Amino acid sequence: MSLIQCPYCQSTHVRQTDSSHANANYFEQLQRCISPTQMALFGMQLAKKAGFPPFTGAAIGVVVGGVLVIVSQYCYEKYYSNAEQYVCLDCQQQFAWAR
């Protein structure tokens, strides 16, 4: 029996998994979602729909994407990279538990 509870089903039947490679591709996944390039394209689309020049939306998107990547990298390194990885044996969800 573990002292750690699953945040999804509150079960105490959890098992610690190997934390060393659990999030090795974290930034690659992040880059696909909120990269400055992706945010620039999104900003261009929003600017076109709102009647603004697409270049303005692209510039804002690049800035927002860069800020999101920097903030998420900081949070990952400060909090999540030191967390222990677990899997719930009841609901099969994976989660991290910070020390």
N, C-alpha and C positions, 0 to 999 in steps of 0.2 A: 504494500500500500504506500502510495506517495503522498507527500504533504502538498504537492502542487495539484491544482484542479484544472480541468479542461475549461477554457473560457467559453466554449460552445455548448457543452452539455453538462458541465459541473461534475463530471466524473473524476474520481481520483485514480482511475486505471490509466495512467500515462507512463510512457517510457521515453527516456532521454535518447535522442538520436545523435549521430555524428555531426557536430557543429562546425567542423573544419571546412567542409565544402558545401554547406547547406545553401549559401547565397553567393556562390562564386560568380554567377552571371547576373548579379543584381543590377549593376550599372548598365549592362547591355539591354536588359529588359526596360530599365528606366529610359534609356536613350531612345528606344522605339516609341515610347509613349509621350514623353514631355521634353524631347530634345529641342534646342532652339530652332532647328530646321522645321520640325513638325509644328511647333508653335507659330512660326512665321507663316506657314501655309494656312494654318487655322485662322491666324489674324487677318490674312489677306481675304479669306472667304467671308469672315465677319465684316470686314471693312467694305467689301463690295455690296453685301446685303444692306448695310447701314448707309450706303451712299458716300462713303469716304474713299479717298484714294487708296488702292491696294498697297502701295508702298508704305503708307502710314501704318496700316495694320500689320504688315510684315515686320517693320521696325519694332513696333510694340511687342509683337510675338516673340522676336528674338530676345528682347530684354526679359520678358516674362519667363520664357523657357530657360534662359541662363540662370535667372534667380531661382527658379524651381529646382534645377539640377544642383546648384550650390547648396541650397537649404537642405534638400533631401540627402545629399552626401554628408553634410555636417551632422544631421540627425542620425544617419546610419552609423557613422563612425563613433559618435558620442554614446549612443544608446544601444542600437540593435546589434552591432558587431560583437559586443561582449555578452550578448544574451545566449542562453542555452536553448537548444532546439529540442522540442518534445513532439510526440505523436500520441494522440488519444487512442487507446485500444478499443474503446466503445464506438465512437463516431468516426474514427480514422482521420480526424482533422489534425493538421500540423500547426504548431504555434511556437512562439518564442517566449521565454521567461527571463526577464532581466534580473540580475542578482541584486 
